[in-house]
Amino acid sequence: MASAATASGGKFDKKLPGEKPLKKAGKNRKFLPVVEGKGMGNLEKQQNDKILNSLLAKNFEEPLDVSKAITMYKVKKDNKRRKDKQSSSSGSSKLKPQKKIHKKSSKKTA
């Protein structure tokens, strides 16, 4: 059985008998307070500057990921080869049933 949260802001009741302990502790996320306190404006500005600098650095000096480029090249090459193979095999008559052409003779037998 799982314990249920009480109406008191998400606090849980005491553990039930036979209830297993948690395997992992949950993550507690820390957010900036809604009301700006002493020095909070400075902290928010630093966080925003950090995010902005990381975004600008990625846009202006994006490093070349060689392994990703090689993989993309190989995938394109394989797709092209597969497409060429399909187009050439669609022209061959190996798998298609052969149609027999019956010509009507103009001579009538009496």
C-alpha positions in Angstrom: 0.0 0.0 0.0 1.2 3.5 -0.7 0.8 6.3 1.8 -1.5 9.2 0.9 -0.6 12.8 1.1 -2.5 14.8 3.7 -4.1 18.2 2.9 -1.3 19.9 4.7 0.8 21.1 1.7 2.0 17.7 0.4 3.3 16.3 3.6 2.9 12.6 3.8 1.5 10.5 6.7 3.8 8.2 8.6 5.0 5.0 6.9 2.6 2.1 7.0 3.7 -1.2 8.5 5.4 -3.3 5.8 6.0 -0.3 3.5 9.4 -0.4 1.8 11.8 2.6 2.1 12.4 4.8 -1.0 15.1 3.6 -3.4 16.1 7.2 -4.4 15.5 10.4 -2.7 13.6 13.0 -4.8 15.3 16.0 -6.2 14.6 19.3 -4.6 14.6 22.1 -7.1 15.5 25.5 -5.9 13.8 28.4 -7.6 14.4 32.1 -7.1 11.9 33.7 -4.7 8.9 35.5 -6.2 9.4 38.5 -4.0 12.8 40.1 -4.6 14.8 40.2 -1.5 18.3 41.6 -0.7 20.6 40.9 -3.6 18.1 38.8 -5.5 18.1 41.1 -8.5 21.8 40.6 -8.9 21.5 36.8 -8.7 18.9 36.7 -11.4 21.0 39.0 -13.6 24.0 36.7 -13.2 21.9 33.6 -14.1 20.4 35.4 -17.2 23.9 36.5 -18.3 25.2 33.0 -18.0 22.4 31.6 -20.1 22.8 34.4 -22.7 26.5 33.9 -23.0 26.2 30.2 -23.5 23.7 30.7 -26.3 25.7 33.3 -28.0 28.9 31.3 -27.8 27.1 28.3 -29.4 25.8 30.5 -32.3 29.1 32.2 -33.1 31.6 29.5 -32.5 29.9 26.3 -33.0 32.5 23.5 -32.9 32.5 21.0 -35.6 31.4 17.5 -34.4 33.5 15.3 -36.7 31.9 12.0 -35.7 28.4 13.4 -36.3 29.4 14.7 -39.7 30.8 11.3 -40.7 27.7 9.6 -39.5 25.5 12.0 -41.5 27.7 11.4 -44.6 27.4 7.6 -44.3 23.7 7.8 -43.8 23.2 9.9 -46.9 25.5 7.6 -48.9 23.6 4.5 -47.8 20.2 6.2 -48.5 21.4 7.2 -52.0 22.7 3.6 -52.7 19.4 2.1 -51.5 17.4 4.5 -53.6 19.6 3.7 -56.7 19.2 0.0 -56.0 15.5 0.3 -55.8 15.2 2.3 -59.0 17.4 -0.2 -60.9 15.6 -3.2 -59.5 12.2 -1.8 -60.4 13.3 -1.7 -64.0 14.4 -5.4 -64.0 11.9 -8.0 -64.8 13.2 -10.7 -62.5 10.5 -10.4 -59.9 7.7 -9.3 -62.2 5.5 -11.9 -63.9 6.0 -11.9 -67.6 3.0 -10.9 -69.7 2.3 -13.0 -72.8 1.4 -10.9 -75.7 -1.3 -12.5 -77.9 -1.5 -11.1 -81.3 -4.7 -11.5 -83.2 -4.1 -12.9 -86.6 -5.7 -11.1 -89.5 -6.2 -14.4 -91.4 -9.4 -16.1 -90.8 -9.6 -19.9 -91.1 -12.6 -21.2 -93.0 
